[in-house]
Amino acid sequence: PSQYKAEEWKREIALAEMWEAQNAHMAGLAIAAEVKNVAEADAQRVAAAQEMECADAARVAADVKSAEAKEQAAIQEKQTAEAERAAAEAAAKALADAQEKQMVAKMLADEQEKR
């Protein structure tokens, strides 16, 4: 009987050790799963931050393009105004020249009439 008791105790100890090892293994799996979840959450946060940085960069690029387009429009407007002013000056000069030639021609005609 005492040998039987000793065998029974050995079996119970082995069973308890097996359960303990299995519980430790399950705890290890749970820790590994939690580490994996934390790593995935970190990766998602990093991806979201990178996405925001890309969106910010795109906004900055759009702002720069808009500013450049406004600057180009202002330059073209200035050039158009300068061209219009130059054309108006040329037209005024041509008119003045024509009027002067007309006056000279009239004076010559008047002189010839007097003769």
DRENNULO-844109 format. One record per atom (N, C-alpha, C): residue number from 1; x, y, z. Coordinates in steps of 0.05 Angstrom, whole numbers, padded with zeros to 5 digits, m for minus. Example, Ala and Ser with C-alpha at 12.3 -4.5 7.8 and 13.67 -1.06 7.14 Angstrom:
+-----+--------+--------+--------+
! num !      u !      v !      w !
+-----+--------+--------+--------+
!   1 !  00264 ! m00114 !  00156 !
!   1 !  00246 ! m00090 !  00156 !
!   1 !  00264 ! m00066 !  00156 !
!   2 !  00257 ! m00045 !  00142 !
!   2 !  00273 ! m00021 !  00143 !
!   2 !  00258 !  00001 !  00157 !
+-----+--------+--------+--------+
This chain:
+-----+--------+--------+--------+
! num !      u !      v !      w !
+-----+--------+--------+--------+
!   1 !  00016 ! m00024 !  00000 !
!   1 !  00000 !  00000 !  00000 !
!   1 !  00017 !  00026 !  00000 !
!   2 !  00039 !  00026 !  00015 !
!   2 !  00054 !  00051 !  00016 !
!   2 !  00068 !  00055 ! m00011 !
!   3 !  00075 !  00033 ! m00024 !
!   3 !  00087 !  00036 ! m00051 !
!   3 !  00066 !  00047 ! m00071 !
!   4 !  00042 !  00037 ! m00067 !
!   4 !  00019 !  00046 ! m00083 !
!   4 !  00015 !  00075 ! m00079 !
!   5 !  00016 !  00084 ! m00053 !
!   5 !  00013 !  00113 ! m00047 !
!   5 !  00035 !  00129 ! m00060 !
!   6 !  00059 !  00119 ! m00059 !
!   6 !  00082 !  00133 ! m00070 !
!   6 !  00078 !  00136 ! m00100 !
!   7 !  00069 !  00116 ! m00114 !
!   7 !  00064 !  00117 ! m00143 !
!   7 !  00042 !  00137 ! m00149 !
!   8 !  00021 !  00137 ! m00132 !
!   8 ! m00001 !  00155 ! m00136 !
!   8 !  00009 !  00184 ! m00133 !
!   9 !  00026 !  00189 ! m00113 !
!   9 !  00037 !  00215 ! m00108 !
!   9 !  00054 !  00224 ! m00132 !
!  10 !  00070 !  00205 ! m00142 !
!  10 !  00087 !  00211 ! m00165 !
!  10 !  00070 !  00219 ! m00189 !
!  11 !  00048 !  00204 ! m00194 !
!  11 !  00030 !  00210 ! m00216 !
!  11 !  00017 !  00237 ! m00212 !
!  12 !  00009 !  00243 ! m00188 !
!  12 ! m00004 !  00269 ! m00183 !
!  12 !  00016 !  00292 ! m00186 !
!  13 !  00040 !  00288 ! m00177 !
!  13 !  00061 !  00308 ! m00180 !
!  13 !  00067 !  00312 ! m00210 !
!  14 !  00070 !  00290 ! m00225 !
!  14 !  00075 !  00292 ! m00253 !
!  14 !  00052 !  00306 ! m00267 !
!  15 !  00027 !  00299 ! m00260 !
!  15 !  00003 !  00312 ! m00271 !
!  15 !  00003 !  00342 ! m00264 !
!  16 !  00009 !  00349 ! m00240 !
!  16 !  00010 !  00377 ! m00231 !
!  16 !  00032 !  00392 ! m00247 !
!  17 !  00055 !  00379 ! m00250 !
!  17 !  00077 !  00391 ! m00265 !
!  17 !  00069 !  00395 ! m00294 !
!  18 !  00054 !  00375 ! m00305 !
!  18 !  00045 !  00378 ! m00333 !
!  18 !  00026 !  00401 ! m00335 !
!  19 !  00007 !  00403 ! m00316 !
!  19 ! m00012 !  00425 ! m00317 !
!  19 !  00002 !  00452 ! m00314 !
!  20 !  00022 !  00452 ! m00296 !
!  20 !  00037 !  00477 ! m00292 !
!  20 !  00052 !  00485 ! m00317 !
!  21 !  00064 !  00465 ! m00331 !
!  21 !  00078 !  00471 ! m00356 !
!  21 !  00059 !  00481 ! m00377 !
!  22 !  00035 !  00467 ! m00378 !
!  22 !  00015 !  00476 ! m00398 !
!  22 !  00005 !  00504 ! m00392 !
!  23 !  00000 !  00510 ! m00366 !
!  23 ! m00008 !  00537 ! m00359 !
!  23 !  00013 !  00558 ! m00366 !
!  24 !  00038 !  00551 ! m00361 !
!  24 !  00060 !  00569 ! m00368 !
!  24 !  00061 !  00573 ! m00398 !
!  25 !  00058 !  00552 ! m00413 !
!  25 !  00057 !  00553 ! m00442 !
!  25 !  00035 !  00571 ! m00451 !
!  26 !  00011 !  00567 ! m00440 !
!  26 ! m00013 !  00584 ! m00447 !
!  26 ! m00008 !  00613 ! m00440 !
!  27 !  00004 !  00617 ! m00417 !
!  27 !  00011 !  00645 ! m00409 !
!  27 !  00031 !  00657 ! m00429 !
!  28 !  00050 !  00641 ! m00437 !
!  28 !  00069 !  00651 ! m00457 !
!  28 !  00056 !  00658 ! m00483 !
!  29 !  00037 !  00641 ! m00492 !
!  29 !  00022 !  00646 ! m00516 !
!  29 !  00006 !  00672 ! m00513 !
!  30 ! m00007 !  00676 ! m00490 !
!  30 ! m00023 !  00700 ! m00485 !
!  30 ! m00005 !  00725 ! m00486 !
!  31 !  00019 !  00723 ! m00474 !
!  31 !  00038 !  00746 ! m00474 !
!  31 !  00047 !  00751 ! m00503 !
!  32 !  00052 !  00730 ! m00518 !
!  32 !  00061 !  00734 ! m00546 !
!  32 !  00039 !  00747 ! m00562 !
!  33 !  00014 !  00739 ! m00557 !
!  33 ! m00009 !  00751 ! m00572 !
!  33 ! m00012 !  00780 ! m00565 !
!  34 ! m00008 !  00787 ! m00539 !
!  34 ! m00010 !  00814 ! m00530 !
!  34 !  00013 !  00831 ! m00543 !
!  35 !  00037 !  00820 ! m00543 !
!  35 !  00060 !  00834 ! m00556 !
!  35 !  00054 !  00839 ! m00585 !
!  36 !  00042 !  00819 ! m00599 !
!  36 !  00035 !  00822 ! m00627 !
!  36 !  00014 !  00844 ! m00631 !
!  37 ! m00006 !  00844 ! m00613 !
!  37 ! m00027 !  00864 ! m00615 !
!  37 ! m00016 !  00892 ! m00611 !
!  38 !  00002 !  00895 ! m00592 !
!  38 !  00015 !  00921 ! m00587 !
!  38 !  00031 !  00930 ! m00611 !
!  39 !  00046 !  00911 ! m00622 !
!  39 !  00063 !  00917 ! m00646 !
!  39 !  00045 !  00926 ! m00669 !
!  40 !  00023 !  00912 ! m00673 !
!  40 !  00005 !  00919 ! m00695 !
!  40 ! m00007 !  00946 ! m00691 !
!  41 ! m00015 !  00952 ! m00666 !
!  41 ! m00026 !  00979 ! m00660 !
!  41 ! m00005 !  01000 ! m00664 !
!  42 !  00019 !  00995 ! m00656 !
!  42 !  00041 !  01015 ! m00661 !
!  42 !  00045 !  01019 ! m00691 !
!  43 !  00044 !  00997 ! m00707 !
!  43 !  00048 !  00999 ! m00736 !
!  43 !  00025 !  01015 ! m00748 !
!  44 !  00001 !  01011 ! m00737 !
!  44 ! m00022 !  01027 ! m00748 !
!  44 ! m00019 !  01056 ! m00741 !
!  45 ! m00009 !  01063 ! m00717 !
!  45 ! m00005 !  01091 ! m00709 !
!  45 !  00016 !  01103 ! m00727 !
!  46 !  00038 !  01088 ! m00732 !
!  46 !  00059 !  01099 ! m00749 !
!  46 !  00049 !  01104 ! m00777 !
!  47 !  00032 !  01084 ! m00788 !
!  47 !  00021 !  01088 ! m00815 !
!  47 !  00003 !  01112 ! m00816 !
!  48 ! m00014 !  01116 ! m00795 !
!  48 ! m00032 !  01139 ! m00794 !
!  48 ! m00016 !  01165 ! m00793 !
!  49 !  00006 !  01165 ! m00777 !
!  49 !  00023 !  01189 ! m00776 !
!  49 !  00036 !  01195 ! m00803 !
!  50 !  00045 !  01174 ! m00816 !
!  50 !  00057 !  01178 ! m00843 !
!  50 !  00036 !  01188 ! m00863 !
!  51 !  00012 !  01178 ! m00861 !
!  51 ! m00009 !  01186 ! m00878 !
!  51 ! m00015 !  01216 ! m00874 !
!  52 ! m00016 !  01224 ! m00848 !
!  52 ! m00020 !  01253 ! m00842 !
!  52 !  00002 !  01270 ! m00853 !
!  53 !  00027 !  01260 ! m00850 !
!  53 !  00050 !  01275 ! m00861 !
!  53 !  00048 !  01278 ! m00891 !
!  54 !  00040 !  01257 ! m00905 !
!  54 !  00036 !  01258 ! m00934 !
!  54 !  00015 !  01278 ! m00941 !
!  55 ! m00008 !  01278 ! m00926 !
!  55 ! m00029 !  01297 ! m00931 !
!  55 ! m00020 !  01325 ! m00927 !
!  56 ! m00004 !  01329 ! m00905 !
!  56 !  00007 !  01356 ! m00900 !
!  56 !  00025 !  01365 ! m00923 !
!  57 !  00042 !  01347 ! m00932 !
!  57 !  00060 !  01353 ! m00954 !
!  57 !  00045 !  01360 ! m00979 !
!  58 !  00023 !  01345 ! m00984 !
!  58 !  00007 !  01350 ! m01008 !
!  58 ! m00006 !  01378 ! m01005 !
!  59 ! m00016 !  01385 ! m00981 !
!  59 ! m00028 !  01411 ! m00977 !
!  59 ! m00008 !  01433 ! m00982 !
!  60 !  00017 !  01429 ! m00971 !
!  60 !  00038 !  01449 ! m00975 !
!  60 !  00044 !  01452 ! m01004 !
!  61 !  00046 !  01430 ! m01018 !
!  61 !  00052 !  01431 ! m01047 !
!  61 !  00030 !  01445 ! m01062 !
!  62 !  00005 !  01440 ! m01054 !
!  62 ! m00017 !  01454 ! m01067 !
!  62 ! m00017 !  01484 ! m01062 !
!  63 ! m00010 !  01491 ! m01037 !
!  63 ! m00008 !  01519 ! m01030 !
!  63 !  00014 !  01533 ! m01046 !
!  64 !  00037 !  01519 ! m01048 !
!  64 !  00059 !  01530 ! m01064 !
!  64 !  00051 !  01534 ! m01093 !
!  65 !  00038 !  01513 ! m01104 !
!  65 !  00029 !  01515 ! m01132 !
!  65 !  00009 !  01538 ! m01135 !
!  66 ! m00009 !  01541 ! m01116 !
!  66 ! m00029 !  01562 ! m01118 !
!  66 ! m00015 !  01589 ! m01116 !
!  67 !  00004 !  01592 ! m01098 !
!  67 !  00019 !  01617 ! m01096 !
!  67 !  00034 !  01623 ! m01122 !
!  68 !  00046 !  01602 ! m01134 !
!  68 !  00061 !  01606 ! m01159 !
!  68 !  00042 !  01614 ! m01181 !
!  69 !  00018 !  01601 ! m01182 !
!  69 ! m00002 !  01608 ! m01202 !
!  69 ! m00011 !  01637 ! m01199 !
!  70 ! m00015 !  01646 ! m01174 !
!  70 ! m00023 !  01674 ! m01169 !
!  70 ! m00001 !  01693 ! m01177 !
!  71 !  00024 !  01685 ! m01171 !
!  71 !  00046 !  01702 ! m01179 !
!  71 !  00048 !  01704 ! m01209 !
!  72 !  00044 !  01682 ! m01223 !
!  72 !  00045 !  01682 ! m01253 !
!  72 !  00022 !  01699 ! m01264 !
!  73 ! m00002 !  01697 ! m01252 !
!  73 ! m00025 !  01713 ! m01261 !
!  73 ! m00019 !  01743 ! m01257 !
!  74 ! m00006 !  01750 ! m01234 !
!  74 !  00001 !  01778 ! m01229 !
!  74 !  00021 !  01788 ! m01249 !
!  75 !  00041 !  01771 ! m01255 !
!  75 !  00061 !  01778 ! m01275 !
!  75 !  00048 !  01782 ! m01302 !
!  76 !  00031 !  01764 ! m01310 !
!  76 !  00017 !  01767 ! m01336 !
!  76 !  00000 !  01791 ! m01337 !
!  77 ! m00014 !  01797 ! m01315 !
!  77 ! m00031 !  01821 ! m01314 !
!  77 ! m00014 !  01846 ! m01317 !
!  78 !  00009 !  01846 ! m01304 !
!  78 !  00027 !  01869 ! m01306 !
!  78 !  00038 !  01872 ! m01335 !
!  79 !  00045 !  01849 ! m01347 !
!  79 !  00055 !  01850 ! m01374 !
!  79 !  00033 !  01860 ! m01393 !
!  80 !  00008 !  01851 ! m01389 !
!  80 ! m00014 !  01859 ! m01406 !
!  80 ! m00018 !  01889 ! m01403 !
!  81 ! m00018 !  01899 ! m01378 !
!  81 ! m00021 !  01928 ! m01373 !
!  81 !  00001 !  01944 ! m01387 !
!  82 !  00026 !  01934 ! m01385 !
!  82 !  00048 !  01948 ! m01398 !
!  82 !  00045 !  01947 ! m01429 !
!  83 !  00036 !  01925 ! m01440 !
!  83 !  00032 !  01923 ! m01469 !
!  83 !  00009 !  01942 ! m01477 !
!  84 ! m00012 !  01943 ! m01462 !
!  84 ! m00034 !  01962 ! m01468 !
!  84 ! m00025 !  01991 ! m01467 !
!  85 ! m00009 !  01997 ! m01446 !
!  85 !  00001 !  02025 ! m01444 !
!  85 !  00019 !  02031 ! m01467 !
!  86 !  00037 !  02012 ! m01475 !
!  86 !  00055 !  02017 ! m01498 !
!  86 !  00039 !  02021 ! m01523 !
!  87 !  00018 !  02004 ! m01527 !
!  87 !  00001 !  02007 ! m01551 !
!  87 ! m00013 !  02034 ! m01551 !
!  88 ! m00023 !  02042 ! m01528 !
!  88 ! m00037 !  02068 ! m01527 !
!  88 ! m00018 !  02091 ! m01533 !
!  89 !  00007 !  02089 ! m01522 !
!  89 !  00027 !  02110 ! m01528 !
!  89 !  00034 !  02110 ! m01558 !
!  90 !  00037 !  02086 ! m01569 !
!  90 !  00043 !  02085 ! m01598 !
!  90 !  00020 !  02096 ! m01615 !
!  91 ! m00004 !  02090 ! m01607 !
!  91 ! m00028 !  02101 ! m01622 !
!  91 ! m00029 !  02132 ! m01619 !
!  92 ! m00024 !  02142 ! m01595 !
!  92 ! m00024 !  02171 ! m01591 !
!  92 ! m00002 !  02184 ! m01607 !
!  93 !  00022 !  02172 ! m01608 !
!  93 !  00044 !  02183 ! m01623 !
!  93 !  00037 !  02183 ! m01653 !
!  94 !  00026 !  02161 ! m01662 !
!  94 !  00019 !  02159 ! m01691 !
!  94 ! m00002 !  02180 ! m01698 !
!  95 ! m00022 !  02184 ! m01680 !
!  95 ! m00042 !  02204 ! m01685 !
!  95 ! m00030 !  02232 ! m01685 !
!  96 ! m00012 !  02237 ! m01666 !
!  96 !  00001 !  02264 ! m01665 !
!  96 !  00018 !  02268 ! m01691 !
!  97 !  00033 !  02247 ! m01699 !
!  97 !  00048 !  02249 ! m01724 !
!  97 !  00031 !  02254 ! m01748 !
!  98 !  00008 !  02240 ! m01749 !
!  98 ! m00010 !  02244 ! m01772 !
!  98 ! m00022 !  02272 ! m01772 !
!  99 ! m00029 !  02282 ! m01748 !
!  99 ! m00040 !  02309 ! m01746 !
!  99 ! m00019 !  02329 ! m01754 !
! 100 !  00006 !  02324 ! m01746 !
! 100 !  00028 !  02343 ! m01753 !
! 100 !  00032 !  02343 ! m01783 !
! 101 !  00032 !  02319 ! m01795 !
! 101 !  00036 !  02318 ! m01824 !
! 101 !  00013 !  02332 ! m01839 !
! 102 ! m00011 !  02328 ! m01828 !
! 102 ! m00035 !  02340 ! m01840 !
! 102 ! m00033 !  02371 ! m01838 !
! 103 ! m00023 !  02380 ! m01815 !
! 103 ! m00021 !  02409 ! m01812 !
! 103 !  00001 !  02420 ! m01831 !
! 104 !  00023 !  02406 ! m01833 !
! 104 !  00044 !  02415 ! m01851 !
! 104 !  00033 !  02415 ! m01880 !
! 105 !  00019 !  02394 ! m01888 !
! 105 !  00008 !  02392 ! m01915 !
! 105 ! m00012 !  02416 ! m01919 !
! 106 ! m00028 !  02422 ! m01899 !
! 106 ! m00047 !  02444 ! m01902 !
! 106 ! m00032 !  02471 ! m01905 !
! 107 ! m00011 !  02474 ! m01889 !
! 107 !  00004 !  02499 ! m01891 !
! 107 !  00017 !  02501 ! m01919 !
! 108 !  00028 !  02479 ! m01929 !
! 108 !  00040 !  02480 ! m01956 !
! 108 !  00018 !  02486 ! m01977 !
! 109 ! m00006 !  02474 ! m01974 !
! 109 ! m00027 !  02479 ! m01993 !
! 109 ! m00036 !  02509 ! m01991 !
! 110 ! m00038 !  02519 ! m01967 !
! 110 ! m00045 !  02547 ! m01964 !
! 110 ! m00025 !  02565 ! m01977 !
! 111 !  00001 !  02559 ! m01974 !
! 111 !  00022 !  02575 ! m01986 !
! 111 !  00021 !  02575 ! m02016 !
! 112 !  00015 !  02551 ! m02027 !
! 112 !  00013 !  02548 ! m02056 !
! 112 ! m00011 !  02564 ! m02066 !
! 113 ! m00032 !  02564 ! m02051 !
! 113 ! m00056 !  02579 ! m02059 !
! 113 ! m00049 !  02609 ! m02060 !
! 114 ! m00033 !  02618 ! m02042 !
! 114 ! m00027 !  02646 ! m02041 !
! 114 ! m00010 !  02654 ! m02065 !
! 115 !  00005 !  02636 ! m02076 !
! 115 !  00022 !  02642 ! m02098 !
! 115 !  00006 !  02643 ! m02123 !
+-----+--------+--------+--------+
